[in-house]
Amino acid sequence: MDRRQFLQTGAASGMLLLKPLTAFGYAANSAVRHGLLGCGNRGTSVAESFSKKTSAQVVALADLFPDKLELGRKHFDELNASLGRPAIDSKLQFHGPHAFEQLAASKEIDLIQISTPPFFHVEHLETAVASGKHVYCEKPVGIDIRQAKHALEIGKRIQSSQSVDVGFQCRSAPPLAAVAERIHAGALGKIAAVAANYNAPASTEKKPVGTSPDEYRLRNWLWDRALSGDILVEQNIHIIDLCNWLLGDHPLKATATGGRNILTHFGDCWDNYQVDFTYPNDVHLSFSSTQFGDDGTFDAGLKFYGANGMATVPYSGPVQITGTQAWTWQDPDAPAPGAGSGMGRFAANGAFSDNLAFADRDKERTFVDSITSGSSHNQIAAGVETALSCMLGRMAGLTRREVSWEDLLANGETYQLGLRLEQFS
Ligand SMILES: NC(=O)c1ccc[n+]([C@@H]2O[C@H](COP(=O)([O-])OP(=O)(O)OC[C@H]3O[C@@H](n4cnc5c(N)ncnc54)[C@H](O)[C@@H]3O)[C@@H](O)[C@H]2O)c1
């Protein structure tokens, strides 16, 4: 499958498909009834952000485990009360292995947010899309080649009235959107090479008393390659997504190495990868990643080297271009010099360092606008393209040989869950 075929699905990176009418005929300020599938860390924080920053209102919850559902219920009942909204109806609280189907069958919701572990995304996406509801699906869209191809088929079934977004919020971060606009306009001239890294701490072990090995595995999915896709596909995907977006294409081939040099606990995910991705025009992305430890050290970003200059695109720190079209991101809301905390003036003084501060907010607003305005999105093919790019690096690392895009599509690995979810009925 080449880029043209991706584009033919009508869902290329950043491209929005405009539709004349909305599916549900929303009035400008009416609430979008929001059902959260997967009441964990990310799901809860994104759903809360939707509630506070957009017209979406959490009215339904679903999770495999009753204790997670109950935590979600308490959280959103308190949040809804603080926003003057009703508590979650007990009829709209679902748990067990069929919770996602019950949520999708409900007539009381308009939007399903899929925030379950990556292995389940495509299965949950299929059911959510078939229900005709709008969908916000966390990355990655698929952890293996079979799921990726299945997701592309599902993407073609999305109705013109449905809006489906993938959780790549970094593209919505104002500083990153601003530098992207300049790079796309040619500020760097011909790009020669890219260097990027993603160095993060590991998550802490979740070990509730009395759980079975299967439940332990599900709750610690982040360390399990079948459930997560490994660190390249699950976490580092944000950086690869930014690179694909900024270069306007996906990698054609990769070589890689890496391993599990530090981690000794449960799981088979690697704790480091070094990947050389080759993009069109022989542009190489040299990517390195580590994920272990608990000292909180987090460092991620990209550098683009072009004939006319260099772009620095970090998660934290100044976003800037040096060279003939020198430019530095300035937060338009920054206080005047000496006017207080200095928040927002990170480019000048380093005081405010989080370039992703408004990424979730802006991503969610754009998505809800697409629902209420009827200008539907379909980001599945773009999401799959990025997931496949990460799978390319993973396959190159695991097989210790150069892997081409075509090789990945023809021979990429597939993973089995290896446990029965029915035991959690
Ligand atoms: N976009 C981002 O920046 C970002 C950040 C963090 C996580 N994520 C993604 O969000 C998703 C969730 O991550 P998290 O950190 O919240 O994990 P988590 O473990 O905290 O939450 C996952 C929840 O899903 C539930 N669950 C597991 N299997 C299920 C199933 N089959 N059906 C229904 N519920 C099920 C779990 O009980 C849990 O409550 C992952 O896909 C992750 O990659 C995205």
The ligand as an SDF file (V2000), in Angstrom:
LIG
                    3D

 44 48  0  0  0  0  0  0  0  0999 V2000
   -2.5000   10.4980   23.4550 N   0  0  0  0  0  0  0  0  0  0  0  0
   -1.7240   10.4000   24.5150 C   0  0  0  0  0  0  0  0  0  0  0  0
   -0.8880   11.2560   24.7750 O   0  0  0  0  0  0  0  0  0  0  0  0
   -1.8440    9.2120   25.4280 C   0  0  0  0  0  0  0  0  0  0  0  0
   -1.2630    9.2580   26.7080 C   0  0  0  0  0  0  0  0  0  0  0  0
   -1.4050    8.1440   27.5300 C   0  0  0  0  0  0  0  0  0  0  0  0
   -2.1000    7.0260   27.0860 C   0  0  0  0  0  0  0  0  0  0  0  0
   -2.6320    7.0090   25.8410 N   0  0  0  0  0  0  0  0  0  0  0  0
   -3.3720    5.8290   25.3350 C   0  0  0  0  0  0  0  0  0  0  0  0
   -4.5970    5.7490   26.0480 O   0  0  0  0  0  0  0  0  0  0  0  0
   -4.9770    4.3910   26.2180 C   0  0  0  0  0  0  0  0  0  0  0  0
   -5.2200    4.1180   27.6770 C   0  0  0  0  0  0  0  0  0  0  0  0
   -4.0400    4.3560   28.4140 O   0  0  0  0  0  0  0  0  0  0  0  0
   -4.1000    4.5830   30.0170 P   0  0  0  0  0  0  0  0  0  0  0  0
   -2.7690    5.0980   30.4030 O   0  0  0  0  0  0  0  0  0  0  0  0
   -5.3010    5.3460   30.3770 O   0  0  0  0  0  0  0  0  0  0  0  0
   -4.2480    3.0720   30.5360 O   0  0  0  0  0  0  0  0  0  0  0  0
   -4.9690    2.5800   31.8780 P   0  0  0  0  0  0  0  0  0  0  0  0
   -4.5040    1.1980   32.1420 O   0  0  0  0  0  0  0  0  0  0  0  0
   -4.8150    3.6060   32.9430 O   0  0  0  0  0  0  0  0  0  0  0  0
   -6.5050    2.5380   31.4450 O   0  0  0  0  0  0  0  0  0  0  0  0
   -7.0430    1.5740   30.5600 C   0  0  0  0  0  0  0  0  0  0  0  0
   -8.4460    1.2430   31.0510 C   0  0  0  0  0  0  0  0  0  0  0  0
   -9.0410    0.3410   30.1030 O   0  0  0  0  0  0  0  0  0  0  0  0
   -9.6820   -0.7060   30.8340 C   0  0  0  0  0  0  0  0  0  0  0  0
   -9.7380   -1.8990   29.9620 N   0  0  0  0  0  0  0  0  0  0  0  0
   -8.7620   -2.8000   29.7070 C   0  0  0  0  0  0  0  0  0  0  0  0
   -9.1890   -3.6940   28.7990 N   0  0  0  0  0  0  0  0  0  0  0  0
  -10.4540   -3.3740   28.4830 C   0  0  0  0  0  0  0  0  0  0  0  0
  -11.4330   -3.9310   27.6270 C   0  0  0  0  0  0  0  0  0  0  0  0
  -11.1690   -5.0190   26.8760 N   0  0  0  0  0  0  0  0  0  0  0  0
  -12.6700   -3.3590   27.5700 N   0  0  0  0  0  0  0  0  0  0  0  0
  -12.9420   -2.2650   28.3400 C   0  0  0  0  0  0  0  0  0  0  0  0
  -12.0460   -1.6900   29.1810 N   0  0  0  0  0  0  0  0  0  0  0  0
  -10.8150   -2.2220   29.2390 C   0  0  0  0  0  0  0  0  0  0  0  0
   -8.8260   -0.8910   32.0570 C   0  0  0  0  0  0  0  0  0  0  0  0
   -9.5110   -1.5470   33.1200 O   0  0  0  0  0  0  0  0  0  0  0  0
   -8.4550    0.5400   32.4050 C   0  0  0  0  0  0  0  0  0  0  0  0
   -9.3960    1.1460   33.2570 O   0  0  0  0  0  0  0  0  0  0  0  0
   -3.8400    3.5810   25.5950 C   0  0  0  0  0  0  0  0  0  0  0  0
   -4.1640    3.2460   24.2880 O   0  0  0  0  0  0  0  0  0  0  0  0
   -2.6630    4.5270   25.5840 C   0  0  0  0  0  0  0  0  0  0  0  0
   -1.7660    4.2380   24.5310 O   0  0  0  0  0  0  0  0  0  0  0  0
   -2.5350    8.0930   25.0190 C   0  0  0  0  0  0  0  0  0  0  0  0
  1  2  1  0
  2  3  2  0
  2  4  1  0
  4  5  1  0
  4 44  2  0
  5  6  2  0
  6  7  1  0
  7  8  2  0
  8  9  1  0
  8 44  1  0
  9 10  1  0
  9 42  1  0
 10 11  1  0
 11 12  1  0
 11 40  1  0
 12 13  1  0
 13 14  1  0
 14 15  2  0
 14 16  1  0
 14 17  1  0
 17 18  1  0
 18 19  2  0
 18 20  1  0
 18 21  1  0
 21 22  1  0
 22 23  1  0
 23 24  1  0
 23 38  1  0
 24 25  1  0
 25 26  1  0
 25 36  1  0
 26 27  1  0
 26 35  1  0
 27 28  2  0
 28 29  1  0
 29 30  1  0
 29 35  2  0
 30 31  1  0
 30 32  2  0
 32 33  1  0
 33 34  2  0
 34 35  1  0
 36 37  1  0
 36 38  1  0
 38 39  1  0
 40 41  1  0
 40 42  1  0
 42 43  1  0
M  CHG  2   8   1  16  -1
M  END
$$$$
